[in-house]
Amino acid sequence: MPHHESKNCPRCQADFECKVGSILACQCSSVFLSISERDYVSARYDDCLCVSCLVEMQTEFSILSHDKKISQYLQH
């Protein structure tokens, strides 16, 4: 039987259900994160985030990456 766990998002404090025993049915599987995006999230949080926070963190990473590229471009 798959294991489901009630969790509290460490970023926004929202309650959600983690389906680690059935990961393809888990809410987080709806958000595709690149390896760099996963590293960005895991460097800041040790536990699962709710899907809303995963999307927000993905956007934050994208903005920061874009800003870094612009900065590097302007320095040359």
C-alpha positions as CSV (number, residue, x, y, z in Angstrom):
1,M,0.0,0.0,0.0
2,P,1.4,3.4,-1.0
3,H,2.5,5.7,1.8
4,H,0.9,9.2,1.9
5,E,2.0,11.8,4.4
6,S,0.5,15.1,5.5
7,K,3.1,17.8,5.2
8,N,3.4,21.5,5.9
9,C,5.3,23.5,3.2
10,P,8.4,25.0,4.8
11,R,8.1,28.0,2.5
12,C,4.5,29.1,2.7
13,Q,3.2,26.9,5.6
14,A,0.4,25.4,3.4
15,D,-0.7,21.9,4.2
16,F,-0.5,19.3,1.4
17,E,-0.3,15.6,0.9
18,C,3.0,14.0,0.0
19,K,2.6,10.8,-1.9
20,V,6.2,9.5,-1.6
21,G,4.9,5.9,-1.8
22,S,3.3,6.7,-5.2
23,I,5.5,9.5,-6.5
24,L,3.8,9.7,-9.9
25,A,0.5,10.6,-8.2
26,C,2.2,13.2,-6.0
27,Q,1.3,16.9,-6.5
28,C,5.0,17.7,-7.1
29,S,5.2,15.4,-10.2
30,S,3.1,18.0,-12.1
31,V,6.1,20.5,-12.0
32,F,9.1,19.6,-14.1
33,L,12.3,21.0,-12.6
34,S,15.6,20.9,-14.4
35,I,18.6,19.7,-12.4
36,S,19.7,23.3,-11.8
37,E,16.3,24.2,-10.6
38,R,16.2,21.2,-8.2
39,D,19.6,22.2,-6.9
40,Y,18.4,25.8,-6.4
41,V,15.4,24.5,-4.4
42,S,17.2,21.9,-2.4
43,A,19.9,24.4,-1.4
44,R,17.2,26.4,0.3
45,Y,14.8,23.8,1.7
46,D,15.4,20.3,3.2
47,D,11.9,19.1,2.7
48,C,9.1,18.9,0.1
49,L,7.4,22.1,-1.0
50,C,3.8,22.5,-2.1
51,V,3.2,22.7,-5.9
52,S,2.6,26.5,-5.7
53,C,5.9,27.1,-4.1
54,L,7.7,24.8,-6.5
55,V,6.3,26.9,-9.4
56,E,7.3,30.1,-7.6
57,M,10.8,28.9,-6.9
58,Q,11.1,27.8,-10.6
59,T,10.2,31.3,-11.7
60,E,12.5,32.9,-9.1
61,F,15.4,30.7,-10.4
62,S,14.6,31.7,-14.0
63,I,14.6,35.4,-13.2
64,L,17.8,35.2,-11.3
65,S,19.5,33.2,-14.1
66,H,18.3,35.7,-16.6
67,D,19.6,38.6,-14.5
68,K,22.9,36.9,-14.2
69,K,23.2,36.4,-17.9
70,I,22.3,40.0,-18.6
71,S,24.9,41.1,-16.0
72,Q,27.6,39.0,-17.6
73,Y,26.7,40.3,-21.0
74,L,26.9,43.9,-19.9
75,Q,30.3,43.4,-18.3
76,H,31.8,42.4,-21.7
